[in-house]
Structures are given as structure tokens and as C-alpha cells.
Amino acid sequence: MPNAEQMFSRPENDRRVMLAWERFQQDPSADPSGLRSLIDDSWRRCQLASVDPGQSQAPITISGGKLYQLRDQCAELLGASTPVMAQARTFLSETGTVMVLTDTHGTVLSMEGDPRTLGAAESVHLLAGANWSESASGTNAIGTTLSVGQPVQIHSAEHYCEGIKRWSCSATVIRDSLDGTPLGSIDVSGLTGSYSRHTLALVVSTAARIESRLAQTELDLRYSLLEACVHLMNDQNSDGVILFDRRGRAIKANHQAAEMLIELERANIGLSGLRLPDIRIIGDDQSLVLPQWAQRDHLEPVLVEGKQVGALLTMPNRQRTKSVFVSLPSMPIEDLDTSFERVVGVSAAIRSTVSRARQLAKSRVPVLLTGETGVGKEVFARGIHEAHSNPGAPFVALNCGGFSRELLSSELFGHAEGSFTGAKRGGMIGKIEAANGGTLFLDEIGEMPMDLQPNFLRVLEEGEVYRLGENKPRKVSFRLVAATHRDLRKEIRDGNFRMDLFYRIAVTSIHIPPLRERQEDIPLLFQHYVKQLSKQHGLGVKEVRPGVMNALQGYGWPGNVREFRNAVESMLLTAPGSVITEGDLPPELLHMAHVASQPSAIDGDSHARDLTRLEAAEREALIGAMRQCLGNLTAVARHLGIAKSTVYLKLKRFGLESLVDELRAQSALS
């Protein structure tokens, strides 16, 4: 049986379709045998729209200033599409085709492709400003895909208008990643001889890349919107607050607003659209349409760097007349607050992080903790829990990366008795239920399988959890603190994490700095762990040689605080006497100890003087990386995440060129 490419390329197929077209022009009710249903349906739409079948060109509906205005309106679509289309330019030139971007009405916005084909395209008005909708230009890939909402391929005689039957084209719709709204279309067209069934796959993959870029733009805007409004979403605010994105979609409501919506629904039986995903703001300042229970005076724009990224709708508490937009006084941090006492350090980086965590702990909005493995994310999660939770409220932790998909599902949601082979007798309560009234800490949430993410999202949205094997929901209320070492935005782009779940868990975020960025905390951390571990293992107090501390501060600590603690424990347990010497260091630190023990003019030269605190910290970080990498500049650049040329510039700036030779010489002797 011939495949689609062979069938389309056969002259007899073109003749059969052409005969069907001629019969259709004479009698639209004629038997459509030999036609695909897609084409038959499209021809009938064209006939009803009174499209001229003898038409040889698409109409140019806009040009000049109006075209520039349309492109401005479609700036985001163009911005996301231009680099993707440019990358396809070389491939297109080899196939004799052009790639076309249109808006939702089929008007061409831009084109890329084979310069030779562009000339032929102009003859049928396949150019910017032309309208290729079905009602304007008959059956064609652009107009038909916008009509049916599916990827389509239109070949040769299948076109409705006679003057376009020399062309073969493939197109699909570009959609908004959040709600599936059509934003435009992407098409690849060429003369009949250029036909390939693979062209349809090309346009589908191109549309997916454009949608991914648009999704990232929307993600960045929503993230900035949430950051700008987090202080209004806490429980201290007695007014209800609903946050809308720039397109009028409700994306977040505080606890008070959620309760007010429930009261509205109870008091107004039959009143619809009270679920957060259903609430919309439609129109602009001139023609604004709000939900019938909302007041326009209570709607305020949210601006970030002078650009509107969303809006806030206030639902005033009847017992409070003061506007929600009056700044709330900051609560002083009590001297006796011990919620973050487990965080050891005095560096500016760690103090700033603790301060932010304390501030965010006042509200019950979800918090996403980010940072490298081992930086102490659970310590911060416990601090947030203890800062503003009722005494005795549960703190439940679960590492999403430590279980198989089946075990994680059971651990998270719980299960009923007999729900699967090996299920506990009597069933089991899940971590979500166990955290009711307290805090649920999900570590490595980026490892949660994709098929479990919608179920967890439903828990966050509905406040209900279903145990595996049960049909009855259980009400839950908890504060979520999630953590990850992954870049979740990249995971979203790669299709490994749901964007809507990200919005739910990352209402605000805290980045925990790696240990190498707060080296001044190392002596304090060392004292802390020596005291703690000595007591734990029943050891006496031990003296520490200066070279040991130099090595500890010069090392990069890729495993961060967790690795540091293990190193201290190892030294305490293996040191034979009452003194911890360089010889007791873990193997990966021994080279550092040897280098650090050697006197160097670098540490006291004039370049180290008169530096700002930032420059001094930068210099120390460079020296630490140099010592860890034993003068290997390529490794130093990789370790610091900068270009090798930048390393050379920094060495010259801080007068550290001689340190390279010194470290390499020490390495050669080791």
C-alpha cells in the first residue's frame, strides 16, 4: 500500500482531486469520493463563505503603519518565533521552502526560507500583511489549521483556489501553554515538487519550541508578579486578596479570599465562577468586565519596573475599613526567637538569607528553597516551621527522590487496606495527612514523577487528599515548604515539571548560599560541629593546628555543609592524639593543607590592601579556588563558573599571577 508521500506525489492522485474539485464547483452536493474528509469539509466552508475558486492570490489586508501596529501587538509571538525560524533558515533553503508565521486571523507576520522560493511566494501574495484565512484564501494549510485547530498538510490540487494549486504546505497552531488559546500559526510552504511528509513534523516541532519560549516568558512574568505581591498574601492581612496575571486570569488567592468565596457561594445559590481557575477579568480600562461580586474600585494594577505584570483585587473585610494597600508595619524580630538557631554563621550572605526566611515565615504561603545539595535546606524548612507555627504542630519531611514512583505515591497520599499488593493492613496515613495543621517539607520536589504532579497540585488547590484505593476525600490544611537543587524553570522547558505546579509551590523562594560563598563562617561551623560531635561520641576537647583551618577555608566544599560536617566528624574520630593536625584531614584536603602551610608573599602584598569588601571576598574566593585546583586555571574557571579569560583578568587585577606558579610547584612536589 503506498504511503502518504507516494500517494500525494502521484500525478493520478492530483488528477483525481482535480476532477473532484471540478465536480464540486458544478454541484457542491456531488459525491466527495477520492477526497480526504478534511478537504471536503474545508471546501464546503469555503463555498459557504463565497470564496472565489478562481482566485490566484491572497488578499493583502494590511500594510504600512497598520502592519507595524499588528507586529507590535504580536511582539511576544514574534520575539519567541524569530530565533527559532532563523535556526531553520539553512534547512529551508536546501528544501526549496519558506516558513511563515501568522497571527490568529491568518495574517502573515514574518517569513524565512529559500530566497528562490520567496519570489514565487510573492506571486501568490504569500508575504507580510496578506490574509491566508480560509474565508479569504480558501483551503490552505494556514487557514485550515486555524479553522480545525489541528496540524494539517494541504497538497497541490487540494487547495480550493485555482491559482494556489501549484503549492504544497503544512501548518499547525501555536497555542498559549497555560490555557491552550490560539496565538497564531506556523507554516512551511513550497511548490508542489518540494512536498515531503516530514514537513508536518517540522512545523509541529517548531511550534512546540516557540510555545516553550513563550511559556518561559510567561513564567518569568508570573514569578515577578508573585514576588511583588507576596507581602499581601499572608494571614496578617484581614482582607481577601486575589492576584491576576496580565491576561486577567486568577492565579493566587490568600486564605481570607478563599473563605469569602465559599461564603459567597453559600449565600448565593447558583452563583457560578467562584472557583479560582474560573475567575477572570476581561477587557481593558475602557471596557473592563469584572465578576459580578467584585468592585472596580478594589482593583489595582501591579507594576514591576514600570511594566504592568498583573492586578490585585481586594475583597474588603466588612469588619475593617482600612485599605489593604496601606503598608503593614514590619514585625520586629524578637531577641529570644530561636527558630533559626540551627543555622550557624555570621556572614552577610547567611544573615540575609535567615532574615528573608524569618520574614516569609510570617505568612503561610508556599516557599521554595533552592540551592546546591548539602546547603541545609531542611534546617531552613524547620526554622520556617518553628518561627510561626502553633506549639506541637507537626513538621513532616519527605524526600521525593528517595522512593520509586509507587512507594512515593503511597508515602505521600497514603493508602487504604488492600489497595495494592503489599498494602499495610488497616491502611496507612500519608505524609500529606500527617502534616495537617503543620508543615509539609518536600525535599527534592523536582524528582516527583510527572504523573504524580497533577494529583499533588489538586491537593494544593482543593485542600483535599484521596488515599490510594479510596473515593472519599479527606480535608487537609498545611503549610508547604519545598526544596530542590534543580533549576525548575529548565525542568519545565524540558517537559519534566509542570508549570502550574511550579506556580503553586514557588509563590516565593529562598536561595541558600553554598558554603564556598561564606568562608568566614567556617571557623564558627567548625567549633559548632566539634562541640556537637565530641559530645555525641564521648570525646574530649581537641586542639586544632592553624594549617587545618587554612585548608578548611581554602577548600571549595562541593558537598557544602553536609560534606563539611562529615569531614569534621572524620577528623575527630581518626585523630590519634589530642591535637588535630593536617595529617588528619580527609584525603581531598591534604593537598590544600600542604599549600596553605607554605608562606606566601601573596597573602600580604599591597594588592590585598585597599580593596572593598566585595573585592576582598572575590579575591579570597579566587585564592580558595586556585588552591583547591592546584593552579589549574581551566579547573578554576569551571569551579567558579566564569570564563578562563576572566580568571586571567582577575589574577592580574588582584596581583595573583605568581600564585599560579607557586601552586603548580607545590603540586609537582606532592
Long-range contacts (C-beta under 8 A, 24 or more apart in sequence): 3-197, 4-197, 5-195, 5-196, 5-197, 8-155, 8-156, 8-168, 8-195, 8-197, 9-195, 14-156, 14-157, 15-157, 17-156, 17-157, 17-158, 18-157, 18-165, 21-53, 21-157, 21-160, 25-53, 36-158, 38-144, 38-148, 38-152, 39-139, 39-154, 39-158, 41-148, 42-134, 42-139, 42-144, 42-147, 42-160, 43-139, 43-160, 45-134, 45-135, 45-147, 46-134, 46-135, 46-138, 46-139, 46-160, 49-134, 49-135, 51-134, 51-135, 51-136, 51-137, 51-138, 51-160, 51-161, 52-161, 53-138, 53-160, 53-161, 53-162, 54-161, 54-162, 54-163, 55-137, 55-138, 55-161, 55-162, 55-163, 55-164, 56-124, 56-161, 56-162, 56-163, 56-164, 57-123, 57-124, 57-125, 57-163, 58-124, 58-125, 58-126, 58-130, 58-131, 58-132, 58-136, 58-137, 59-125, 59-130, 59-131, 59-136, 59-137, 60-125, 60-127, 60-129, 60-130, 60-131, 61-107, 61-129, 61-130, 61-131, 61-136, 62-107, 62-129, 63-129, 67-128, 67-129, 70-103, 70-107, 70-109, 71-109, 74-103, 74-109, 74-184, 76-214, 76-217, 77-101, 77-103, 77-109, 77-174, 77-183, 77-184, 77-210, 77-214, 78-109, 78-110, 79-213, 79-217, 80-210, 80-213, 80-214, 80-217, 81-110, 81-174, 81-186, 81-210, 81-213, 82-110, 83-213, 84-206, 84-209, 84-210, 84-213, 85-110, 85-112, 85-206, 86-112, 88-112, 88-113, 88-202, 88-206, 89-113, 92-188, 95-190, 95-194, 95-196, 95-199, 96-190, 96-191, 96-193, 96-194, 97-188, 97-189, 97-190, 97-194, 97-199, 98-126, 98-188, 98-189, 98-190, 99-186, 99-187, 99-188, 99-203, 99-206, 100-126, 100-132, 100-142, 100-171, 100-186, 100-187, 100-188, 100-189, 101-184, 101-185, 101-186, 101-187, 102-132, 102-142, 102-146, 102-184, 102-185, 102-186, 102-187, 103-183, 103-184, 104-146, 104-182, 104-183, 104-184, 104-185, 105-131, 105-133, 105-146, 106-131, 106-132, 106-133, 106-134, 106-136, 106-137, 106-142, 106-143, 106-146, 106-185, 107-131, 107-132, 108-132, 109-184, 113-188, 114-190, 117-190, 117-191, 117-194, 120-191, 121-189, 124-163, 124-164, 124-167, 126-189, 132-187, 134-160, 137-161, 137-164, 138-164, 140-164, 140-167, 140-169, 141-169, 141-170, 141-171, 141-187, 141-189, 142-169, 142-171, 142-185, 142-187, 144-171, 145-171, 145-172, 145-173, 145-185, 145-187, 146-173, 146-182, 146-185, 149-173, 149-182, 151-200, 151-203, 151-204, 152-200, 153-197, 153-199, 153-200, 155-192, 155-195, 156-192, 156-195, 166-191, 166-192, 167-191, 167-192, 168-192, 168-194, 168-195, 168-199, 170-199, 170-200, 170-202, 170-203, 171-203, 172-200, 172-203, 172-204, 172-207, 173-207, 174-207, 174-210, 174-211, 174-214, 175-207, 175-211, 176-211, 176-214, 177-211, 177-212, 177-214, 177-215, 177-218, 177-499, 178-215, 178-218, 178-249, 178-499, 178-500, 179-249, 183-214, 186-210, 212-493, 215-492, 215-493, 215-499, 216-489, 216-492, 216-493, 218-245, 219-489, 219-492, 219-499, 219-502, 221-245, 221-246, 221-309, 221-310, 222-251, 222-309, 222-310, 222-503, 223-506, 224-304, 224-309, 225-251, 225-302, 225-304, 225-309, 225-310, 226-251, 226-252, 226-503, 226-506, 226-507, 226-508, 227-508, 228-302, 228-304, 228-309, 229-302, 229-310, 229-312, 230-360, 230-363, 230-365, 230-507, 230-508, 231-328, 231-363, 232-312, 232-324, 233-363, 233-365, 233-507, 234-362, 234-363, 234-364, 234-365, 235-363, 235-364, 236-328, 236-362, 236-363, 237-324, 237-328, 238-317, 238-319, 238-320, 239-314, 239-315, 239-316, 239-317, 239-320, 239-324, 240-314, 240-315, 240-316, 240-317, 241-312, 241-313, 241-314, 241-315, 241-324, 242-276, 242-279, 242-312, 242-313, 242-315, 243-302, 243-310, 243-311, 243-312, 244-279, 244-281, 244-310, 244-311, 244-312, 244-313, 245-309, 245-310, 246-308, 246-309, 246-310, 248-280, 248-281, 248-282, 248-311, 249-280, 250-276, 250-277, 250-278, 250-279, 250-280, 251-276, 251-310, 251-503, 252-276, 252-503, 252-507, 254-365, 255-364, 256-315, 256-317, 257-315, 260-315, 264-293, 268-293, 276-461, 277-461, 281-311, 281-313, 300-325, 331-362, 333-358, 337-387, 338-386, 339-383, 339-384, 339-386, 339-387, 340-380, 340-383, 340-387, 342-379, 342-382, 342-383, 343-376, 343-379, 343-380, 343-383, 344-521, 344-524, 344-525, 344-528, 345-518, 345-521, 345-524, 345-525, 346-520, 346-521, 346-524, 347-518, 347-519, 347-520, 347-521, 349-513, 349-517, 349-518, 350-513, 350-518, 350-521, 353-380, 353-510, 353-511, 353-512, 353-513, 354-383, 356-510, 357-383, 357-384, 357-387, 357-510, 358-383, 358-387, 360-384, 360-508, 360-510, 361-385, 361-387, 361-388, 362-387, 362-388, 364-479, 365-507, 365-508, 366-460, 366-479, 366-480, 366-481, 366-482, 366-504, 366-505, 366-506, 366-507, 366-508, 367-480, 367-481, 367-482, 367-507, 367-508, 367-509, 367-510, 368-445, 368-482, 368-483, 368-484, 368-488, 368-505, 368-506, 368-508, 368-509, 368-510, 369-481, 369-482, 369-483, 369-484, 369-509, 369-510, 369-512, 370-483, 370-484, 370-485, 370-509, 370-510, 370-511, 370-512, 371-483, 371-485, 371-511, 371-512, 371-513, 371-514, 372-485, 372-514, 372-558, 372-560, 373-485, 373-559, 373-560, 373-562, 374-559, 374-560, 374-561, 374-562, 374-563, 375-512, 375-513, 375-514, 375-515, 375-560, 375-561, 376-512, 376-560, 376-561, 376-562, 377-443, 377-483, 377-512, 378-441, 378-443, 378-483, 380-510, 380-512, 381-439, 381-441, 381-443, 381-481, 381-483, 382-441, 384-439, 384-479, 384-481, 385-438, 385-439, 385-441, 385-479, 385-481, 389-438, 389-439, 389-479, 390-437, 393-437, 393-438, 393-439, 394-434, 394-435, 394-436, 394-437, 394-438, 394-439, 395-435, 395-438, 395-439, 395-441, 396-431, 396-434, 396-435, 396-438, 396-439, 396-440, 396-441, 397-441, 397-442, 397-443, 398-431, 398-440, 398-441, 398-442, 398-443, 399-443, 399-444, 400-442, 400-443, 400-444, 400-445, 400-446, 400-447, 400-448, 401-443, 401-444, 401-447, 402-444, 405-449, 405-451, 405-452, 408-448, 408-449, 408-452, 409-452, 409-455, 409-468, 410-468, 412-452, 412-456, 413-455, 413-465, 413-466, 413-467, 413-468, 414-465, 414-467, 414-468, 415-467, 415-468, 415-469, 416-467, 416-468, 416-469, 416-470, 417-469, 418-469, 419-467, 419-468, 419-469, 419-470, 420-468, 420-469, 423-468, 423-469, 427-467, 427-469, 429-467, 430-465, 430-467, 432-459, 432-465, 432-476, 432-478, 433-465, 433-467, 433-474, 433-476, 435-476, 435-478, 436-476, 436-477, 436-478, 437-477, 437-478, 438-478, 438-479, 439-478, 439-479, 439-480, 439-481, 440-478, 440-479, 440-480, 440-481, 441-481, 441-482, 441-483, 442-480, 442-481, 442-482, 442-483, 443-482, 443-483, 444-483, 444-484, 444-485, 444-486, 445-482, 445-483, 445-484, 445-505, 446-484, 446-485, 446-486, 446-488, 446-491, 446-496, 446-497, 450-496, 450-497, 450-498, 453-497, 453-498, 453-501, 454-498, 454-501, 456-501, 457-498, 457-500, 457-501, 457-504, 460-501, 460-504, 460-505, 461-504, 480-505, 482-506, 514-557, 514-560, 515-557, 515-560, 515-561, 515-564, 516-556, 516-557, 516-621, 516-624, 517-621, 519-553, 519-620, 519-621, 519-624, 522-549, 522-552, 522-553, 522-564, 523-549, 523-553, 525-561, 525-564, 526-552, 526-568, 529-564, 529-565, 529-568, 529-569, 530-568, 530-572, 533-565, 533-568, 533-569, 533-572, 534-572, 537-572, 537-573, 539-572, 539-573, 540-578, 541-578, 542-572, 542-575, 542-578, 542-579, 542-580, 543-578, 543-579, 543-580, 544-579, 544-580, 545-579, 545-580, 545-581, 545-582, 547-581, 547-582, 547-593, 547-596, 547-597, 548-580, 548-581, 548-582, 548-584, 548-585, 548-593, 550-592, 550-593, 550-596, 550-597, 551-582, 551-585, 551-589, 551-590, 551-592, 551-593, 551-596, 552-589, 553-624, 554-592, 554-595, 554-596, 554-623, 554-624, 554-627, 554-628, 555-588, 555-589, 555-592, 555-624, 555-627, 555-628, 556-624, 556-625, 556-628, 556-639, 591-630, 591-666, 591-667, 591-670, 592-627, 592-628, 594-666, 594-670, 595-627, 595-630, 595-663, 595-666, 596-627, 598-662, 598-666, 600-659, 600-662, 601-658, 602-655, 602-656, 602-658, 602-659, 602-662, 605-655, 606-655, 607-654, 607-655, 607-656, 608-654, 608-655, 611-654, 615-654, 618-650, 618-654, 619-654, 619-656, 622-647, 622-650, 622-651, 622-654, 622-656, 623-656, 623-659, 626-656, 626-659, 626-660, 626-663, 627-663, 630-663, 630-664, 630-666, 630-667, 631-659, 631-660, 631-661, 631-662, 631-663, 631-664, 631-667, 633-660
